[in-house]
Amino acid sequence: MDFLKDKIKPMYLKYLCAAFGSSFITSIYGIVDMAIVGQYHGAQGTAAMAVIAPIWNLIYSLGLLMGIGGSILFSTLRGQYGKNNQNSNEFFTAALTGAAALALITWLGIIFFDKELLLFFGAEETLLPLARRYVFPVKFAVPSFLFTQVLTAFLRNDGNPGLATKAVLFGGIFNVAGDYFFVFTLDMGIMGAGLATVIGSVLSLFIMLSHFAGKKNSLHLTKPTALLQKWKQITITSFSSFFIDVAMGILTILFNRQILKYLGTDALAVYGIIINISTFVQCCAYSIGQASQPIISMNFGAGYGNRIRTLLRYTLCTAAIFGIFWIGISLLVPNLYVRIFMSPNNHILEIAPAIIRAYSLSFLLLPLNIFSTYYFQALMKPLAAFIVSVSRGTLISGILIYLLPAFLGGESIWFAMPITELIVAAYAGMEIYLCTKKLPHEKERP
């Protein structure tokens, strides 16, 4: 598939299907874990999974930091100088070595400081033992999760999105089946869910590695010049994608503490459900960005502005469809989520609808805001992407999480994210318009 010559619509739809499948199945890891653990351990299991969520945010965000940034620079160089440009592979090598270094640091941190991390993330006396049991098998395979994220990004940019999807799909299927087998059949409880997730990730990684033996492969290890400089370029380019996932962890910590302070454990259990539904919505948004990013990056490098404008129209329509779908489901049948993720008591069934409906208002604009960060990154506008990700991830959202319940009561905390997404969408929409207006019109490649 030629990013510079093929028709935009079928190419985008092909990549969107692949990216959506990959993102959707990745989210299955946490979703199925939450549902199975909630059915086995009840509300405490669901609350424990909410405490664990920031660890996944940290791991996946570090993988995205190297994978997204490296692959954007990889594709931009190929758009400028052609597919056989060897300098592009220096960024592939730099991304792999950077991921290895980050994986080692993260691995050691989780092995030796899991208790301290979980306490920091909001665990308390009754939840800590459950959370540590889940994390135990994860300690043996932390690098797998980072490298899966890196390879997924590069396989898309190397013209093989299907393999990335197949790999993640296979791992996800194993995770679903393994969750039930380990948790219920072997009666391992929450530890079984962690074990199934680990094995699923390792299987995905091994399948992705088969790309390097195929005919489509143009990725090669090349000794990078100025490695530290390339790490800096990768980090600057993809910081916003990295921060989106980190911010999910930060917000989870803030919400966990404020919910326990103002509303109690049952409300925290409902928030644990919201985390997973929000993960689904974010994965839809990721799929738009991940599908369009390779196309945008290469056409930006080649100076084909009109092709980018055409693609933008399709991406904005997709973001609107996803937003309407998720807010519609959440407003109409909120307790459907509750029954999927736990065996609820009467109090949870009573409080959940209002909580889910209020929070889900944020789902309408969330896909647009997350896609905008990918768009800005692909156009080499890291500052705009940074402003969007930090504003919605910590700055505006964090302020509202603390101020709303303090001045308007605990229940108002559920409106923190809808207000945040609305403010950020106003800025993102304006910047998308300005950046797109500055794109060049088509020029002939020499």
C-alpha positions in Angstrom: 0.0 0.0 0.0 1.4 3.4 -1.1 0.6 6.1 1.4 1.4 8.8 -1.2 -0.6 7.5 -4.2 -3.4 5.2 -3.1 -6.9 6.5 -2.6 -7.4 8.0 0.8 -10.7 6.6 1.8 -10.1 2.8 1.3 -6.6 3.1 2.7 -7.9 4.9 5.8 -10.7 2.4 6.3 -8.3 -0.5 6.0 -6.0 1.0 8.6 -8.9 2.1 10.8 -10.2 -1.5 10.9 -6.7 -2.8 11.8 -6.0 -0.1 14.4 -9.5 -0.5 15.9 -9.1 -4.2 16.2 -5.7 -3.9 17.8 -6.8 -1.1 20.2 -10.1 -2.8 21.1 -8.4 -6.2 21.9 -5.7 -4.4 23.9 -8.5 -2.9 26.0 -9.9 -6.3 26.5 -7.1 -7.2 28.8 -8.3 -4.7 31.5 -12.0 -5.1 30.7 -12.1 -8.9 31.0 -9.9 -8.8 34.1 -12.3 -6.3 35.7 -15.4 -8.3 34.8 -14.1 -11.7 35.9 -12.5 -10.4 39.1 -15.7 -8.4 39.9 -17.8 -11.6 39.5 -15.4 -13.6 41.7 -14.5 -11.1 44.4 -17.5 -8.7 44.2 -17.3 -4.9 44.7 -13.9 -5.2 46.5 -12.4 -7.0 43.5 -13.7 -4.2 41.2 -12.3 -1.5 43.5 -8.9 -3.3 43.7 -8.8 -3.3 39.8 -9.4 0.4 39.9 -6.3 0.8 42.1 -4.2 -1.4 39.7 -5.3 0.6 36.6 -2.5 3.3 37.0 0.2 0.6 36.7 -1.1 -0.4 33.3 -1.3 3.3 32.3 2.3 3.7 33.2 3.5 0.6 31.4 1.5 1.2 28.2 2.4 4.9 28.1 6.1 4.2 28.2 5.7 1.8 25.2 3.7 4.5 23.3 6.4 7.1 24.1 9.0 5.1 22.1 6.6 3.5 19.6 4.6 6.5 18.4 7.4 9.0 18.4 9.8 6.6 16.6 7.3 5.6 14.0 6.2 9.2 13.2 9.8 10.2 12.6 10.4 6.9 10.6 7.4 7.6 8.3 8.2 11.3 7.9 11.7 10.5 6.6 10.4 7.9 4.2 7.9 10.5 2.9 10.7 12.9 2.3 13.3 10.6 0.9 11.6 7.4 -0.1 11.0 3.9 1.4 14.6 2.8 1.1 15.9 5.6 3.2 18.2 3.9 5.8 18.2 6.8 8.2 14.6 6.0 9.0 15.8 2.7 10.5 18.0 4.6 12.9 14.8 5.8 14.6 13.5 2.2 14.7 16.7 1.1 16.5 16.6 4.1 18.8 13.0 3.4 19.7 13.8 -0.3 20.6 16.8 0.6 22.7 14.8 3.4 24.5 12.0 0.9 25.2 14.5 -1.6 26.6 15.9 1.0 29.0 12.5 2.1 30.1 11.3 -1.5 30.5 14.2 -2.3 32.8 13.5 0.7 35.0 9.8 -0.1 35.2 10.4 -3.7 35.8 12.7 -3.1 38.7 10.3 -0.6 40.2 7.3 -3.0 40.1 9.3 -5.9 41.4 10.7 -4.1 44.4 8.2 -1.3 45.1 4.8 -2.8 44.2 3.4 -2.3 47.7 4.4 1.4 47.8 3.1 2.0 44.3 -0.3 0.5 45.1 -0.6 2.5 48.3 0.3 5.6 46.4 -2.4 4.8 43.7 -5.1 4.7 46.4 -5.1 1.2 47.9 -6.1 0.8 51.5 -5.9 -2.0 54.0 -8.7 -4.2 52.5 -7.8 -3.6 48.9 -4.0 -3.9 49.1 -3.7 -7.7 49.4 -6.0 -8.3 46.4 -4.1 -5.8 44.3 -0.7 -7.3 45.1 -2.0 -10.8 44.2 -2.9 -9.5 40.7 0.4 -7.7 40.2 2.5 -10.8 41.2 2.5 -12.5 37.8 2.9 -9.2 36.0 6.3 -8.8 37.7 7.7 -11.6 35.4 6.8 -10.0 32.1 6.8 -6.2 32.2 9.0 -5.7 29.1 6.6 -7.7 27.0 3.9 -5.0 27.4 6.2 -2.2 26.4 7.7 -4.0 23.3 4.2 -4.9 22.1 3.3 -1.3 22.0 6.5 -0.3 20.1 6.1 -3.1 17.5 2.4 -2.4 17.0 3.3 1.2 16.0 6.1 0.2 13.7 4.3 -2.6 12.0 1.5 -0.1 11.0 4.1 2.3 9.6 5.8 -0.5 7.8 2.7 -1.5 5.9 1.7 -4.5 8.0 -1.2 -3.4 10.3 -2.9 -6.7 9.8 -0.2 -8.7 11.6 -0.3 -6.3 14.5 -4.1 -6.8 14.8 -3.8 -10.6 14.5 -1.2 -10.7 17.2 -3.2 -8.6 19.6 -6.4 -10.5 18.7 -4.7 -13.9 19.5 -3.4 -12.6 22.8 -6.8 -11.1 23.7 -8.6 -14.4 22.9 -6.2 -16.3 25.2 -6.7 -13.6 27.9 -10.5 -14.0 27.8 -10.4 -17.8 27.9 -7.5 -17.8 30.4 -9.2 -15.4 32.8 -12.2 -17.8 33.2 -9.9 -20.9 33.4 -7.4 -19.5 35.9 -9.9 -17.5 38.0 -12.8 -19.9 38.3 -11.7 -23.3 37.1 -8.4 -23.3 38.9 -9.9 -21.1 41.7 -6.9 -18.7 41.6 -9.0 -15.6 42.0 -7.5 -12.3 41.1 -4.0 -13.7 40.6 -5.4 -15.9 37.8 -6.5 -12.8 35.9 -3.0 -11.3 36.2 -1.5 -14.5 34.9 -3.9 -14.7 31.9 -3.0 -11.1 30.9 0.7 -11.8 31.1 0.6 -14.9 28.9 -1.7 -13.2 26.4 0.8 -10.3 26.0 3.8 -12.6 25.6 1.9 -14.6 22.8 1.1 -11.3 21.0 4.8 -10.2 21.1 6.0 -13.5 19.6 3.5 -13.3 16.8 4.6 -9.7 16.0 8.2 -10.8 15.7 7.3 -13.0 12.7 7.1 -9.7 10.7 10.9 -9.6 10.6 11.0 -12.9 8.6 8.3 -11.7 6.0 8.6 -10.0 2.6 6.8 -6.9 3.8 9.5 -6.1 6.3 11.8 -3.1 5.7 12.6 -2.6 9.4 16.3 -3.3 10.2 18.5 -2.7 13.2 20.9 0.1 12.2 23.5 1.7 14.4 22.0 5.1 15.2 24.2 8.2 15.1 23.6 10.6 18.0 21.5 8.1 20.0 20.7 10.6 22.8 19.6 13.2 20.3 17.3 10.7 18.6 15.8 9.7 22.0 15.1 13.4 22.6 13.4 13.8 19.2 11.3 10.7 19.8 10.3 11.9 23.3 9.4 15.4 22.1 7.4 14.1 19.2 5.4 11.5 21.1 5.2 13.1 24.6 1.5 13.9 24.2 0.6 10.3 23.4 2.7 9.2 26.3 1.1 11.7 28.6 -2.5 10.7 27.7 -1.9 7.3 29.2 0.1 8.7 32.2 -2.7 11.1 32.7 -5.2 8.3 33.0 -3.2 7.0 35.8 -2.9 10.4 37.5 -6.6 11.0 37.1 -7.4 7.6 38.5 -5.3 8.4 41.6 -7.1 11.7 42.1 -10.5 10.3 41.6 -9.8 7.3 43.8 -8.8 9.5 46.7 -11.6 12.1 46.3 -14.3 9.4 45.8 -13.2 7.6 49.0 -13.1 10.9 50.8 -16.6 12.1 49.8 -18.6 9.1 48.5 -17.2 5.8 49.8 -16.2 2.4 48.5 -19.4 1.6 46.5 -18.9 4.8 44.5 -15.3 3.8 44.0 -16.5 0.4 42.6 -18.7 2.2 40.1 -15.8 4.4 39.1 -13.8 1.2 38.5 -16.5 0.3 35.9 -16.2 3.8 34.4 -12.5 3.4 34.0 -13.0 0.4 31.9 -15.7 1.9 29.8 -13.6 5.0 29.3 -10.8 2.7 28.2 -13.0 1.4 25.4 -13.9 5.0 24.3 -10.2 6.0 24.4 -9.3 2.9 22.4 -11.8 4.0 19.7 -10.0 7.4 19.7 -6.6 5.8 19.6 -7.7 3.8 16.6 -8.5 7.0 14.6 -5.1 8.5 15.5 -3.2 5.3 14.9 -4.9 4.7 11.5 -4.3 8.2 10.2 -0.9 8.9 11.7 1.2 6.8 9.2 -0.7 8.3 6.3 -0.5 11.9 7.6 3.2 11.6 8.5 4.3 10.3 5.1 2.2 12.8 3.2 3.4 15.6 5.4 7.0 14.7 4.7 6.2 14.6 0.9 4.3 18.0 1.1 0.9 16.6 0.0 -1.4 18.9 2.0 -4.6 18.2 0.1 -4.4 14.5 0.8 -4.1 15.3 4.5 -7.2 17.6 4.3 -9.2 14.8 2.7 -8.1 12.3 5.4 -9.0 14.8 8.1 -12.6 14.9 7.0 -12.9 11.1 7.4 -11.2 11.2 10.8 -13.5 13.9 12.2 -16.6 12.0 11.0 -15.3 8.8 12.6 -14.7 10.7 15.9 -18.2 12.0 15.9 -19.7 8.5 15.2 -17.7 7.0 18.1 -18.6 9.8 20.5 -22.4 9.6 19.7 -22.3 5.8 20.0 -20.7 5.7 23.5 -22.7 8.5 25.0 -25.9 7.0 23.7 -25.3 3.5 25.2 -24.2 5.1 28.5 -27.3 7.3 28.8 -29.8 4.6 27.8 -28.6 1.5 29.7 -26.0 2.5 32.4 -26.7 -0.5 34.6 -25.8 -2.8 31.8 -22.2 -1.9 32.5 -22.7 -2.7 36.2 -24.1 -6.2 35.6 -21.2 -7.0 33.2 -18.5 -6.0 35.6 -19.6 -7.2 38.9 -22.3 -8.9 41.0 -23.8 -5.7 42.4 -25.6 -5.0 45.6 -28.7 -3.0 45.7 -26.9 0.2 46.7 -24.6 0.1 43.7 -27.5 -0.5 41.4 -29.2 2.5 42.9 -26.3 5.0 42.6 -24.7 3.8 39.4 -27.1 5.2 36.8 -26.7 8.8 37.8 -22.9 8.5 38.2 -22.4 6.8 34.8 -24.8 9.2 33.0 -23.0 12.3 34.4 -19.5 11.1 33.6 -20.4 9.7 30.2 -21.1 13.2 28.9 -17.4 13.4 28.4 -17.5 10.6 25.9 -19.0 12.8 23.2 -15.8 15.0 22.7 -13.2 12.6 24.0 -12.5 10.9 20.6 -11.9 14.3 19.0 -9.6 15.5 21.7 -7.4 12.4 21.7 -7.3 12.2 17.9 -6.2 15.9 17.8 -3.0 15.0 19.7 -2.1 12.4 17.0 -2.9 14.9 14.3 -0.7 17.6 15.8 2.2 15.1 16.4 2.0 13.9 12.8 2.2 17.5 11.6 5.2 18.1 13.8 3.2 20.4 16.1 4.3 19.0 19.5 3.3 22.1 21.5 -0.3 22.0 20.5 -0.4 18.3 21.2 1.2 18.9 24.6 -1.4 21.6 25.5 -4.3 19.3 24.7 -2.9 16.3 26.6 -1.8 18.2 29.7 -5.0 20.3 29.9 -7.3 17.3 29.7 -5.0 15.0 31.5 -4.0 16.9 34.7 -4.4 20.7 34.6 -8.0 21.5 34.0 -9.3 18.0 35.1 -7.2 18.0 38.2 -8.4 21.4 39.3 -12.0 20.4 38.8 -11.7 17.1 40.6 -10.6 19.0 43.7 -12.7 22.1 43.5 -16.1 20.7 42.4 -16.7 18.4 45.4 -15.2 20.9 47.8 -17.7 23.7 46.7 -20.7 21.8 45.2 -20.7 18.5 47.1 -19.3 15.0 46.4 -21.7 14.1 43.5 -20.4 17.0 41.4 -17.1 15.3 40.9 -18.7 13.2 38.1 -18.9 16.4 36.0 -15.2 17.1 36.1 -14.4 15.3 32.9 -17.3 16.5 30.8 -16.4 20.1 31.6 -12.7 19.4 30.9 -13.4 17.8 27.5 -15.6 20.7 26.4 -13.0 23.3 27.2 -10.2 21.3 25.6 -12.3 20.6 22.5 -12.7 24.3 21.9 -8.9 24.8 21.8 -8.3 21.6 19.8 -10.8 22.5 17.1 -9.3 25.9 16.7 -5.8 24.5 16.4 -6.8 21.8 13.9 -8.3 24.6 11.7 -5.2 26.7 11.9 -2.8 23.9 11.3 -4.7 22.5 8.4 -5.1 26.0 6.8 -1.2 26.2 6.7 -0.7 22.9 4.9 0.7 23.3 1.4 -1.2 22.4 -1.7 -0.2 19.4 -3.7 3.2 19.5 -5.3 4.9 17.2 -7.7 7.5 14.9 -6.2 10.9 15.3 -7.9 
